Amino acid sequence: MTPKPPKRATVPGYAQRLTGWILSRSALLLRRLSKGRVETATGVTVGAVWVLIAPLFFVCGVIDWLDGGPDVVALLVSGFVIQLVGFSILRFSKFPSILPVARLFTAFVSGAVAALIAATIAHLVTGVAPTIDVALVEASATVTGTNATTVEPETVSLGMMLFRSLGQWLAAAAMIIVLVRILPHLGVGGLDADGGVATRSARRLAPRSSSTMVRLLTLYMGLTLLLAIAYFAAGMPLVDSVIHSLTTISSGGFSSHSGSIGAFDSPAIEWVAIVGMIIAGTSLPLMFRALRRGDLHRFVRSIEFRTYIGLIITAVVAVLAWSDKWPTADNLRETFFWVTSAISTTGYVAGNLSLVSYGSEALLLVLMVIGGMSASVAGGFKVMRFMVLGSYIGRELRRSIHPSVVEKIHLGKSSIGEVALARIIGELFLATMVILAMVLLFTADGLNFEAAFSFAISALSNVGFAFGLGGPNEHLQALGAVGHLSGALLMLIGRVSITPILVSLGGIGEPLQRDIRRWRQTRHEKAVR
């Protein structure tokens, strides 16, 4: 008997065609503009980011004008200036015919820094941030999708509120493009062709990377729309529904209220947020394949998804077990909320976090470090990488008993190469060193050790809330300029990864190093003579 072909879910083809048309037109515009005389990938990247981010200023300025807000002129003028500068850079730049990996690292980091500069300008010209250090940390939270802020959302105009939420949403969309187009060539933290499960699963969606990108972005936009409808149906006002759908699906966490999701005091809204945060931490290629073929068993067959859900359930049971009260329906919902907010790195707040036990705090910090699944928009170190590390530790323990054994690491049907394994271990080691250095800076700037340590982990994982102070979001307010700059750098490292930043800094200092080596060699030759 011939087996029946798998059922395919009906996906609106016009949405994919519209997304593909927008991406192709944007790429065509950038190719036509970048025909200057100077071959520089960094110039092309910075110019492209500023040209493409300027419409965000215009849209938010128009919305603020319709709402009667005070930031219309500031947003429109700053957007026009940024776009003009971006056009000028593109006109003088040309994409190089040969692009070494080191320069690709530099271009990748320069694109993130360009977006950070544009967001910093927006916060300064609108008066949302009074000083440059506050503007920089607010911009870093916007670009990296971290729910850490020093401003009261109620005091921000609608235009800037949408700028911040759309900034987090667009930053996550940009990470989808980076996942498909750039990470396979960089091999950051094991996400490469040699054992990189995340990029490998993303590239299998279509023969061409552009088609894969269109499909993932279409799914991303569709999930955002569905989540906005769910929030509205649960009783959230329309504008709040749009804002929270943007920051939930992108794992950004910005809210239109100081109390975050807890300000609505609605169990239905909190359950919608819980489902949305779980989705934000789930692999986009896995969701696309399961929905496109109508085969929900793909989630069950995915070893990483089973581990991801298993971590959530185990953490919920552990937090409830550490509680000194008999669990009720409210306790269960609140525990699910905190656990999913931590592991998805969304950083939403609901309920009183100060009532959580010390053991639960430590567990939430561990979940922040783990983060969501690979090929998701969530931050953290990713579930798959820790699974690889667990398999590596098991293999080394077996080798201590049987030294001659030859064994490759397998996760499901994927094998992890030694190069990818070394990069994963190196990435974790570098992240640990960064956390230790930042803890020292935070303690020197006024935080106690518990607050400094938890906020360093939270910022590096792009979460936001932390422990050790009176409230979960008071850490940035307690820090000075040094702490703000350190926090902004930590958020950027968490989203971009430490490896590209170190390689880029090494590339900037390479001419100086070459001159020093030449000077030393000349001095040595003179001494020998």
N, C-alpha and C positions, 0 to 999 in steps of 0.2 A: 504494500500500500504506500503510495507516495505521500510523504509528510506535507502538511499544509504549510505554506510560507508564513513567516511571522507577520502579524498584523502591524501596520504602520499607523501611527497616530497622524491625524490630519493637522498639518502645520500650515498656517497661512503663508502661501508663497509670496504674496505681495510684501510682507514684512521683510523677508530675506532679500527680495529684489530692491526694496527701498534702502536697506542697510548697505547692500553691495554698491548701489548707485552713489550713496553718500561717500563711502570709502574710496571708490574709484575716482570720483570727481575731486576729492581732497588730494589724493595722490597725484592726479594729473595736474592740479594747480601747483602743487609743490615742485613737481618736475619741471614745469614751465618757468617757474620763478627762479629755481636754483640753477642758473646757467652763467654764473659769474666766472671770474678768472682764478679765484683762490680755491684750491681743492681742500676742503675741510669738512669732515663729517660732523665735528662739533658745531660749526657755524650753521650748517644745514639743519641740525637737530634743534638748536636754540631758536633759529628763525621760524622753523615749522611749528614749534610749541607755542611761540608767541602769536603767530598768525592764527593758529587754530583755537587758542584760548580766548582771543579777543571777542568772538561772538558771545561768549559767556557773560562778559561785561555788558554788552549791548542788551542782551535778553533780560538780565537782572535789572539794568537801568530802566528799561521800558516798563517792567513789572512794578518797579518802585515808583515810577511816574504815575501809573494807573492807580496805585495804592495811596498816592499823595505823600510819599516818603521824602526824606531829606537828602538822599544819596544819589539822586538822578544825575546831576551834572558831574559829580565826582566819578561815578562808574562809567558814564559815556565818554568823558574826556580821557580818563586813564586807559580805557579800552582802545580808544582811537590812537593814543600815543604808543601803546604796546604793539598794536597791529602795524603801525607805521614803522617802528623800529624793526619788527620782525620781517616786514617786506624788504627793508633796506639790507638787512643781514643776508636774506636769501638772494637778493640781486647780486651781491658781491661774492657769494659762496657757490661752490659746485661740489657735488658728491664725488669723492675720489674713486678712481677706477680700481685701486687696490686698497683694501681696508684691513690692516692687521688687527688681531684680536685685542691688543692693548688699546688701540684707538677706538675700537668698538665699545670697549668698557668706558672709555672717556666720554664718548658720545652719549651713551646710555645715562651716565651720571649727570652730564651737562643738561640733558633734557629734563631730568627731575629737578635740578637746581633752577632751570629757567622757569618751570611751573611754580616753584617755591618763590622766586622773585616776583612773579606776576601776582600771586596771592598776597604776598607781603605788601605790595603797593596798594592793592585793593583795601586791605585792612587799615593802612595808614591814611589814605586820602579820604576815606569815609569816617575816620575818627573812631572806628570800633576799637582800635588799639592805640593807646596814647603815646607809646614809645616804640622804638625800633625793635627792641628785644621781645616785647609782647607781641608786636605784629609778626615777627619771625616765627615765634612758637605757635601762634594761632594759624599762620599760613602753613606751617609744617603739619599741624594736626589736620588741616583741610586736605592737603595734598596726599598725606600718607594714610588717611582714614583712621585717625585716632581720636577718641572721645575725651580729649583733655583740653580744657579751655579756662580762661581767666575772666570771660565776659558773661554777663547775664543775658540769656537769649531774649528775654522780654524787652530789653533795652535796644535790641538790634532791629533795624528796619527790615521790611519784608524783602527788599531787594538783596540786602547783604545776607539775610538768613537763607534765601534761595541760592545765593552765590556759594555759601559755605556747604550747604547740602548737595547742590549740584557739583561742586568741586570734589567732594568725596565720591560721588557717583561716577563722575568722569575719570577720576584717578583710578578707580577700580576697573573701568572699561579699558583704560590705557594699559593696565597690567595684563588684561586678557590679550591685547595685541602684542605686548612684550613677551608673554608666555609662548605665543605661537611663532613670532618672527625673530626674536632676539635671543631668548634664553637657550634654545638649542645650539646656538653658536658660541655662547659664553660658557656654558657648563657651570653655572653658579650653584654651589652646594649640591652637586650631583644631578642637577636638572639638565642633562645633556643627552646626546645620542647614545653614549656609552653607559647604559644603565639608568638613564633618566626616565623614570616611569611617568612623571607628570607631562613632560613635553612629548614623550612618545605617544601617550594616550590622546593628547590633543591633536597631534599631526595625523592620527589614523582616521579622523572624521571625514576627510576629503583628500583627493589626490593633490590638490594645491592648497598652500597655506592661506591664500586669500579666501578661498571658499570656507575653510575651517574657521577663520576669523569671523566671517559674516554669520555663520551658523551660531557660534558662541555668543556673539554680540546680540543677535536676534533673540536668543534664549534669555540673555541677561535683561533685555528691555521688556520681554514678555513677563518675566517673573516680577519685575518692578511694577508693571501695570496691575498684575493680579494681586500683589501685596497691597497696593494702594486701595484697590476695591475692597479687600478684606478688612483693612483698617477702617475704612468708611462704613462698611456694613457692621463693624463691631461697635460703632458709636463715636468714632473720632471725627472731628470736623474735617472738611474737605482739604483745606490748606495744610493742616497738620498731617493728614493722611498722605499727601504727596511728599511732604518733607520727610516723614518717617519711613516711607517706602524707599526713598532714595538712599537714606542712611542705614537702613536695615539690610537691604540686599547687597550693599557695597561693604558691609561690616564696618562702616564709619562711625556710627553712634551719635552724631550730633542730633540734638532735639530742639524743638521750638519752645521748650519749657525748662526751667531750672531743675525741676524734679525729674526730668527725663520721662520715661514711660510711666513711672510711678505717679506723676502729676495727674494723670487721668483717673487714677483710682478705679480701674475697670478690669476685672478678671478676664473678660473677653479680649480686650485689647492686649493684655499681657500674654495670653495664649497665642494670639496672632503673632506677636513679637517673637515668642519662643520658636514657633514654626519657621518664621522668616529667618531667624538667626541660625537655626539648624541648616536651612537651605543655603545660607551665605557661606557656611563652612563646608559644603558638599562640593565635590568635583563637578565642574561644569560639563566636561566631556561625558562623564558618566550619566548625568541627568539628561543630556541631549540624546544619547543613544537609547536610554530607557524610554524616554517620552516619544521619540521618533518612531521606534519600532513597537511601542505599546507593550514593552516587555519589562515589567517592574521587577522581575526576578533578577535582573542585572544588579540591582542594589544588594540583593542577598548574596549573589555570587562574588561581589567585590570584597576582597579581604580587607582593603583599607576602609571601606564604608562600614563593614561589620565591626572593625576595631574602633572607628569613630563613634558609632552609636553605643558600642559597649563601654567606651570611656564615659560617655554622658550618663548612662544608666548606673554604672558603678559609682561615679562621683555623687550622683543624687542619693543613692543608698547610703554612701559613707557620710555625707553631710547630715542626712536625717538621723543616722545612728549616733553621730556626735552630739546631736541636740539633746538637751535635758528635758524636752517635752515630748508628749506623744504626738506623732505627726497627724496633722489635719489636712483638709483639702487646700487650705490657704498656704500651709507650710510646704506642701508638695509643689504647688505652683511657684511659690517664691524660690524654692530650692532649684527647680528646673530652670527658672529664669536666670539665677546667678550662674549656674553651671554652663548653660548655653551661651550666656553673655561672655563668659571667660574663654571658653574653648573656641568660639567663633570669632573672638577678638573684636566683637561689636562694641562692648563697653557700656551698654545701656544700664540704667540704674532703676531699681524698683524695690521698695521695702527698705528696711533698716539694716544696712550692712554691718553696723557696729555690734549687732546681736549675734553675728556669726562667730563660732568658736575658733580658737587658734588653729586647731587641726583643719578646720574647713578653710581658713585663710590660706594655709600652706597648700592645700589641695587645689584651691582656685589659682594660686600662683603657678603650680605645676601645669594646670590646664592652659594657662596663658602661654607658657613656654611651648607646649605641644602645638597649639593652634589647630586650624582646620585641615582638611584633606589637601593633598597636592592638586594642582590645577584648579584651585578654588580662589576666591578673592579675599579669603581670610588671611590674617597675618600669622605670626608664630613660626616655629621651626618646621611645622607640618607633620602630620601623623605618619606618613610614609617614611620620612627620614628616621624617626624614632623606631619604627619597625625594622628598618635596615640596621640601625645601631644595635637593637636587641638581637637580631640574627647574627650580627658580627660578634657580639659578646659570647653568644652560645657557641659559635664556631671556634673561637679562641679557647674556650673552656674545653671543648672536645679535643682540640689540638694539644692542650697541655697533658691530656691523658694518652692520646695517640699522635705523636709528633709527625709521623709520616703521612697522615691523612691529607688528601687533596679534596677540597670541598668548595663549591661555589655557593654564593648566597642566592636563594630564590625566594621570591614573594609572589605566591600564586603562580601565574604563568610567566612572570617576568624574572629575568636574572639580572643581578646587580654586578656591574663590572668593578674591578679593583680601582680604576681611576675615579669612578663616581663615588666609591666608598671612601677613598682618601679625601675627596673634596667635601663630603658630608662631615667627616670627622674634623677636618680643618675648619669648616664653617662654624661648627659648634664650639670649638676651642677659641676661635677669634671672638665669637659672640660672648663667651664667658669672660674673656679678658676685657672686653668693652664694658660689660656690666660692672665688673669690679672697679674699673677706673671711674665710671659715672657715679657709683655709690659714694666714692670718696669726694667727688665734686659736690654732690647733693648734700652730704653731711657737712661739708665745709660752708655751704650756703644757707644752712639753717635747719635742715630736716634731721630728725632723729634717725637712728640706724634702721629701724623697722620701716619707717616711711620712705627712707631713701632707697632701701633694697627693693621693696615692693613696687615703688614707682619706677625704678630703673627697669625691672622686668616688665612692668605694664607698658611703659613707653616703647621699649624695644620690640615688644610683641604687638604694638599698635592697638592696645586695648583702651586704656584711659584711667579707669578707677583703680585705686590702690588702698593700702591699709596704713595704720599707724597714726592717723590724725583724727580730728573730730568727724570728718565726713569723707566719702570716697573720692570727691573731686576737689579737694582743697590744697593739693600738693603744689600746683603751679602758682596759686595765690601766695603760698608761703615762701616761694623761692624768689631770689633776686635776679639780676641781669645774667649772672654767670649760670645760674640754674636754668633760666629760660633758654639760653643759647645751648647749654648741654642737653636739655630736653628736646629741643628742636633737632639737634644732630642725632640724638638717639632714635627719634621717630623716623628720621630719614634713613638711617642705617637699617632699622627694622623692616622698612618697606623695600628699599633698593637692594639691601644685603651689604655686608661689610667688604666682601671681596672686590666688587667693582669700585668701591670708594678708595680702597687701598691701592688698587692698580692704577686708578686715575691720578691719585696723589703721587705715585711713583713715576707716572708719565710726565707730570708737571715738573718734577724735580730731576728728571733724567738729563736735561742739558747741563744743569749745575753739577750733577754727579760726573758727567763726562769731562767737564772742565777740571774738576778736582783731580780725577784720575790722570788726566794729561799733565797737570801741574806736578803731581807726585812723581810721575814717570820722568819728567824732565829734571826734577830735583835729584832723583836717584841717579840718573845718568851723569849729572854734573858731579855728584859725590864720588861715583866710581872713577871718573877721569882724574 
